[in-house]
């Protein structure tokens, strides 16, 4: 089922910001963070550091989640 993105408050590098993500991506991101024994904010911070300037944060998170499950499927 398609859902509209929801704006969620997060903390990056000691400042508050928000990101708009659909529930399935947010739920998957939370699941990944739990599997890696880290908080969602820390995982998002890592994604933020790796994304460069050509990609928005929400898009980078979606791509991270997609890549995570593609890699998991192939192992």
Contact map, one row per residue, 1 for C-alpha under 8 A:
111000000000000000000000000000000000000000000000000000000000000000000000000
111100000000000000000000000000000000000000000000000000000000000000000000000
111110000000000000000110000000000000000000000000000000000000000000000000000
011111000000000000001100000000000000000000000000000000000000000000000000000
001111100000000000011110000000000000000000000000000000000000000000000000000
000111110000000000111110000000000000000000000000000000000000000000000000000
000011111000000001111000000000000000000000000000000000000000000000000000000
000001111100000001111000000000000000000000000000000000000000000000000000000
000000111110000111100000000000000000000000000000000000000000000000000000000
000000011111000111100000000000000000000010000000000000000000000000000000000
000000001111111110000000000000000000000010000000000000000000000000000000000
000000000111111110000000000000000000000011011000000000000000000000000000000
000000000011111000000000000000000000000000001000000000000000000000000000000
000000000011111100000000000000000000000000000000000000000000000000000000000
000000000011111110000000000000000000000000000000000000000000000000000000000
000000001111011111000000000000000000000000000000000000000000000000000000000
000000001111001111100000000000000000000000000000000000000000000000000000000
000000111100000111110000000000000000000000000000000000000000000000000000000
000001111100000011111000000000000000000000000000000000001100000000000000000
000011110000000001111100000000000000000000000000000000000100000000000000000
000111110000000000111110110000000000000000000000000000000100000000000000000
001111000000000000011111110000000000000000000000000000000000000000000000000
001011000000000000001111111000000000000000000000000000000000000000000000000
000000000000000000000111111100000000000000000000000000000000000000000000000
000000000000000000001111111110000000000000000000000000000000110010000000000
000000000000000000001111111111000000000000000000000000000000000000000000000
000000000000000000000011111111100000000000000000000000000000000000000000000
000000000000000000000001111111110000000000000000000000000000000010000000000
000000000000000000000000111111111000000100000000000000000000100010000000000
000000000000000000000000011111111100001100000000000000000000000000000000000
000000000000000000000000001111111110000000000000000000000000000000000000000
000000000000000000000000000111111111000000000000000000000000000000000000000
000000000000000000000000000011111111111100100000000000000000000000000000000
000000000000000000000000000001111111111000000000000000000000000000000000000
000000000000000000000000000000111111110000000000000000000000000000000000000
000000000000000000000000000000011111110000000000000000000000000000000000000
000000000000000000000000000000001111111000000000000000000000000000000000000
000000000000000000000000000000001111111101100000000000000000000000000000000
000000000000000000000000000001001100111111100000000000000000000000000000000
000000000000000000000000000011001000011111110000000000000000000000000000000
000000000111000000000000000000000000001111111000000000000000000000000000000
000000000001000000000000000000000000011111111100000000000000000000000000000
000000000000000000000000000000001000011111111110000000000000000000000000000
000000000001000000000000000000000000000111111111000000000000100000000000000
000000000001100000000000000000000000000011111111100000000000000000000000000
000000000000000000000000000000000000000001111111110000000000000000000000000
000000000000000000000000000000000000000000111111111000001001100100000000000
000000000000000000000000000000000000000000011111111100001001000000000000000
000000000000000000000000000000000000000000001111111100000000000000000000000
000000000000000000000000000000000000000000000111111100000000000000000000000
000000000000000000000000000000000000000000000011111111111001000000000000000
000000000000000000000000000000000000000000000001111111100000000000000000000
000000000000000000000000000000000000000000000000001111110000000000000000000
000000000000000000000000000000000000000000000000001111110000000000000000000
000000000000000000000000000000000000000000000000001111111011000000000000000
000000000000000000000000000000000000000000000000001011111111000000000000000
000000000000000000100000000000000000000000000011001000111111100000000000000
000000000000000000111000000000000000000000000000000000011111110000000000000
000000000000000000000000000000000000000000000000000000111111111000000000000
000000000000000000000000000000000000000000000011001000111111111100000000000
000000000000000000000000100010000000000000010010000000001111111110000000000
000000000000000000000000100000000000000000000000000000000111111111000000000
000000000000000000000000000000000000000000000000000000000011111111100000000
000000000000000000000000000000000000000000000010000000000001111111110000000
000000000000000000000000100110000000000000000000000000000000111111111000000
000000000000000000000000000000000000000000000000000000000000011111111100000
000000000000000000000000000000000000000000000000000000000000001111111110000
000000000000000000000000000000000000000000000000000000000000000111111111000
000000000000000000000000000000000000000000000000000000000000000011111111100
000000000000000000000000000000000000000000000000000000000000000001111111110
000000000000000000000000000000000000000000000000000000000000000000111111111
000000000000000000000000000000000000000000000000000000000000000000011111111
000000000000000000000000000000000000000000000000000000000000000000001111111
000000000000000000000000000000000000000000000000000000000000000000000111111
000000000000000000000000000000000000000000000000000000000000000000000011111
